[in-house]
C-alpha cells in the first residue's frame, strides 16, 4: 500500500478531493480550497512523484487510482466528488471509472484535462519539447524566474512563490529538482498518450458517474518562437469542444462548461473555479 501526501483543509458538507496537474502540487489548490471550506470538507492530494508524495514505479494511472483510494481510506473519506485539474482531471475521471457503483466517486470533475495521441498532427513535435524538459535540474534562479513569469500573468507574487516551491525540491548545490523526476515524467507522458489516442468520446465511454468537463476559455500568450504550439493547442481545443458538445447532447450524466481563464485556472482564477465547483456539487443534490 502506498499512501500519498494529503492536506485536509477542513470544512463541513459534501466531501471534495482535489488533484493537481503535471509538474504541480496540491498547493495549486490553496486559494480555491479556502473558499470551498464554507460548504464542503476539502482534501487535496499530491500525486505520486509530485509535491511531498513518494515516487512510485511504474507510474500508471490505474496504480495512481489505487493509491488515491488507499489515501482516502486512511483519511476517513468513503465517498467524494473527485476534482482534478489537467493531469489530475484525467485521473479524476479514471477514479470514477474504477468505482462504477459510486461508493467512492459520487461524481468527477475534469478541469481542462484532455490530451492527444501520438499520431495527432504535430504531436511528435510537442512530445520532443516535453521530453527535453521532463524532470530537469533547474538553476538556482529557478524560483525567482518562475515567480516573475507568474506575476506577469496576473498571479500574486506570494501565491506564485508558494506554488513554485511546493512543486520542486531544493538540491544541496542550490539548484532545483523539478518534479516529477525524469523517469516518472516519461512514464506519465506515455500514460497521457495512451488515453489521448482514444479521443474524448471513446475515452469517456462506459462511465456512468456524473461528470463535469470544463475547458479553459482563454489561451496563454505564446512564448517567442512557440507560436506553432499556440496553433496546436487552439486546433486541439476546438476538436475537444466539438466532442464535448456531442456528449452533452447525448449523455444526461455529462455536463460541459467553460471557465474564463487559461489552462492555469486553479492559480489564476481560484474564485471562479471555487464558484463553479460549489454550484455543480449543489446541483448533484437537487
Rosetta blueprint (number, residue, H / E / L):
1 X L
2 X L
3 X L
4 X L
5 X L
6 X E
7 X E
8 X E
9 X E
10 X E
11 X L
12 X L
13 X L
14 X E
15 X E
16 X E
17 X E
18 X E
19 X E
20 X L
21 X L
22 X L
23 X L
24 X L
25 X L
26 X H
27 X H
28 X H
29 X H
30 X H
31 X H
32 X H
33 X H
34 X H
35 X H
36 X H
37 X L
38 X L
39 X L
40 X E
41 X E
42 X E
43 X E
44 X E
45 X E
46 X L
47 X L
48 X L
49 X L
50 X L
51 X L
52 X L
53 X L
54 X L
55 X L
56 X L
57 X L
58 X L
59 X L
60 X L
61 X H
62 X H
63 X H
64 X H
65 X H
66 X H
67 X H
68 X H
69 X H
70 X H
71 X H
72 X H
73 X H
74 X H
75 X L
76 X L
77 X L
78 X L
79 X L
80 X E
81 X E
82 X E
83 X E
84 X E
85 X E
86 X L
87 X H
88 X H
89 X H
90 X H
91 X H
92 X H
93 X H
94 X H
95 X H
96 X H
97 X H
98 X H
99 X L
100 X L
101 X L
102 X L
103 X L
104 X L
105 X E
106 X E
107 X E
108 X E
109 X E
110 X E
111 X E
112 X L
113 X L
114 X L
115 X L
116 X L
117 X L
118 X L
119 X L
120 X L
121 X L
122 X L
123 X H
124 X H
125 X H
126 X H
127 X H
128 X H
129 X H
130 X H
131 X H
132 X H
133 X H
134 X L
135 X L
136 X L
137 X E
138 X E
139 X L
140 X L
141 X L
142 X H
143 X H
144 X H
145 X H
146 X H
147 X H
148 X H
149 X H
150 X H
151 X H
152 X H
153 X L
154 X L
155 X L
156 X L
157 X H
158 X H
159 X H
160 X H
161 X H
162 X H
163 X H
164 X H
165 X H
166 X H
167 X L
168 X E
169 X E
170 X E
171 X L
172 X L
173 X L
174 X L
175 X L
176 X E
177 X E
178 X E
179 X L
180 X L
181 X L
182 X H
183 X H
184 X H
185 X H
186 X H
187 X H
188 X H
189 X H
190 X H
191 X H
192 X H
193 X H
194 X H
195 X H
196 X H
197 X L
198 X L
199 X L
200 X H
201 X H
202 X H
203 X H
204 X L
205 X L
206 X L
207 X L
208 X L
209 X L
210 X E
211 X E
212 X E
213 X E
214 X E
215 X E
216 X E
217 X L
218 X L
219 X L
220 X L
221 X L
222 X L
223 X L
224 X L
225 X L
226 X L
227 X H
228 X H
229 X H
230 X H
231 X H
232 X H
233 X H
234 X H
235 X H
236 X H
237 X H
238 X H
239 X H
240 X H
241 X H
242 X H
243 X H
244 X H
245 X H
246 X H
247 X H
248 X H
249 X H
250 X H
251 X L
252 X L
253 X L
254 X E
255 X E
256 X E
257 X E
258 X E
259 X E
260 X L
261 X L
262 X L
263 X L
264 X L
265 X H
266 X H
267 X H
268 X H
269 X L
270 X H
271 X H
272 X H
273 X H
274 X H
275 X H
276 X H
277 X H
278 X H
279 X H
280 X H
281 X H
282 X H
283 X H
284 X H
285 X L
286 X L
